[in-house]
Each structure stands twice: as C-alpha cells, then as structure tokens.
Amino acid sequence: MAGHNVRDPLMNVEYHEKCPGCQVDQQKAAQHGHLPISRLFTVFIAVLTTAMQVSSLFPFIYFMVQDFNIAKQEEDISYYAGFVGSSYMLGRALTSVFWGKVADRYGRKPVIIIGTSTIVIFNTLFGLSINYWMAVIMRFLLGSLNGLLGPIRAYTFEILQEEHHALGQSIVAASWGTGLILGPALGGFLAKPADNFPHLFSPRSIFARFPYFLPCLALSLFALVVVIASLWLPETLHNHDLRKIPSDDPIVDLEISALVESDATVCTHEKKKSKSKESLYSNWPLMSSILVYCVFSIHEMAYLEIFPLWAESPRRLGGLSYSTINVGEVLAISGITYSLIILMVISLEYWSGLGLLLFELYLYPKLEKKVGCILITRISAVVSIPLLTSYTYIAMLSGILLSISINCASLFKNVLSEFIVTGLFILQNRAVDQHQRGTANGIAMAFMSLSKAIGPAIGGALLSWAQGRRDVAFLPGPQMVWFILNIVQAIGVTMTFKPFLVERPL
C-alpha cells in the first residue's frame, strides 16, 4: 500500500494516491495561500440557487393564494401563504440528517448534484400548480429532496486552508443571504408576465394560464446550469482503504473506512476507532451554536415571509400597497448591491492582495480575527432591533423618501443577517472534525429547517392577526409584528452569552 502513497516530510502528511480528499489536500498545500476561485464560484452559485428557490415565491405567494380562492377573507391570505413557505422547511427538517450522513458516507459532491437537480424538477412543477395543495406538496418535496446546504458548508470548509475558513463561510453566508433577496426580486419581476408585460407575453400563452410559472422556470434553468458546473467539482471526502491496516476488530475497520481527518497527519487506527463513537448530540459547542442559530432562523424566515406580504398589503391595513414589481425592485437593489461587493472583492483577491485587504477591512474575516464570531453575531443582532422598529415609521413616508428609506433599511438588514449567520456557520464547523462534519451540518440543517418551518407559518399568521387589530391603542397593526420579531431577536442575543454558547477549545 505504501507504494501507492506520497508522504510530505515537511508537513508530516501522507497522501493516498487514489483518494480524492488527499488530492484536494495536496492542492491546498501547493496553493500557498491562493484561493480556488472556480470552486468557490461554483459553491457560490449553488448556494445562491438554493436560497433563491427558498424565497422566490414570497412576492407572489400572496396573489397565488388569492388566485386559489382558499382564503375566505382578505386578512386570511397571509395565514395560508405562511403554510406554503413552511412546507419547504418542514421537508428539509425531516431529511437534513439523512443527507448529512449520505455526504459523510458517499461524498459531498453527489449530494450537491442531487440537490440542485431537485430544484430543476420540482421548482418547475411548483410554477405549474393548479391548486393550493399541489403548491404545498411541491414545496415539501423541494425541501425534503434538497439536502445541499449542510454538506456544501462542510465542502467549503474542506477546500480551503485554515486561514481562509472565515472567508469561505462568509462566501456561503453571503451567497445564501443574497439568494434570499434576489429570489424575491426575481419572483417579483417575472410573476404575472401576461399582465405586466402584455407586449411580450400573449394572453393565450402558458404564462397567462400559469401566471407564476415564468419565475420558477427561469430559476430552474439557472439550476440546470449549476448542475452542469457541479460535475467538475472535486470530491473532498477521504476514502482510504483502511481495511488493509492490521486490527483486532475487522468489523470496526469496515465501519471507519470512510472516516479520515481533514487537515492533519495520518491518524492511527485507535484514534479513528474512538472518534467513530463520538456523539454529536453531546458536543455542546456544536449543539449550543445550533440552538442559537435556530432562534435567529425563526426570526429570519418570519421576516422574509412578512416583508413582502406587509409591503403588498393595502395602506388601510398598515402596508405600503406595493406591487410584485415594487417589492422586486426593493429586494433587487439590496441583493445585487451586496452581491456585487462580495464578488468584486473576491475577484480582486484572486488578482492581487488588495482584494483580501478590502474584504478583511470591510467585511467579515477581519472582524472575526479581531473580536471573534460570537461578539460579531451578538452586535449584529442587537443593531437589527432598532432597524426593524424603524419600519413602522418608514411606512408613514411616501414618494422618493419612502423608496430610499426602504431600500437602505433592506440592504442594512441583509448585511446584519449575513454577519449573524456567518459567525454561527464557523462555530458549527469548528466544533467537529471532518469525518463528522457532514452529519453535524445535517443536524444543524434539520434543527434550523424546523425553526424556519415555524417562521413563515408564524409570520403569516402574525401579520394576518395584526392587520385585524388596527384600531387598538397598544401597538396597532403591523407595529405588533415588528415588536414580536424584536422579542425573538432579543432572545437570540441573550443566548449568545456564556454559559449557553461556547466555542470548541483549539
């Protein structure tokens, strides 16, 4: 077996010739600080696609539910819309651990390809929904068959050297946040094309019969491109044939044949045997970061569900009376601005040291090195509380002042959300070793998805209830919505303190 291996005497690392994970490690060692831009870009667009299909329905789900004629009165539309959004996250909550185990057993790449392929199929069918329950089922299947996010977080951690881990998780978080905003922008612009663009789409076309099919089709075609691009991604999971290592327990040899440490030297058999018995649920640094993430996830998804519904609600219900195109414009401006900043500095990083300097000075990695993940998460969550409170007063504006204010608030909210998510991503991946990272991320996705399944349902029901109490003295109408969201955020801030949230000792 030794004849098929290569040892680096300086790093004391043994590389196995036919192991894809070892090949990636060799490339990382030879890069000397350079970033694998093409791989990071593929990761970026894969996460972007997943996030966009999560949120692309938010601008038009109000009108979609209205067209299904399931709501008995106007105030009930938000209630039913919330369950469509929740069905995706419920499906993902039920299968995330499974997909994490698949990623640890068979590799990250197959899960990435299956996840993006799911978008191509079921997102298209969602756009062709003929009734409310078909829409709910398609969203549920989208969530249960797409286990991409957890494994791709582990994948990003494994293709980068240690000094770039914060940068890698920043890219994943930025892509996720950008997708959550660009998705609604896409849905808002392309929904009801026969009504909004009658000179381009005939009233007798399929897009008139299915007015929400075009944004789904556009996103599915983009997902198809991502599927093709993912075929060139290298696998990072180690697959050493450990059965050839002498052992008194051949059964254990078979069980640990796929478990290899990510960036370290070749591990002994006994070390692997003990690690194979570790319980992730007793890993408090992991579980505490997941539980904090769950609280912020409830807040994030409730906000993403509420914002378009609130903006599209009539002024008499405390909304902005925006159309799907108006909502799309707001979300596109904030999403594209943030995405361009990320891509610009990453591109500069590739060509010179200036990009890394800009990225470290103005975005996440530099802050993480200075003050740590937990403090950044805490500060970002605290600052977002008065920001959400300002939405009540923004709704009193009109004209260009309203447009500027809501765009700036949306952009700032997006940046703060990314800082919160990035810090927790890093804590979760640092809390485990590679052979458990896929499963750990699967557990995180299961808990987070369950929380996010609650978020839209609560958000829709909360907005529907709040709009029915417009004449009360205490926090009338949508004011109650922002107040309750801030309470959830404050609970998350409290949980970021010790002894609840702790980091894994280095």
SULURZI-V900712 format. One record per helix or strand of 2 or more residues. SS is the DSSP state (A for helix, B for strand). FROM is the first residue (numbers start at 1). LEN is the number of residues. If there is no record, write none. Layout:
BEGIN
ss: [SS,SS]
from: [FROM,FROM]
len: [LEN,LEN]
END
This chain:
BEGIN
ss: [A,B,B,A,A,A,A,A,A,A,A,A,A,A,A,A,A,A,A,A,A,A,A,A,A,A,A,A]
from: [2,5,13,20,37,58,74,108,132,148,162,193,206,213,242,250,269,280,284,315,324,353,364,373,391,399,434,478]
len: [3,4,4,12,19,11,33,20,14,12,29,4,4,18,3,6,7,3,29,3,28,10,8,17,4,32,34,18]
END
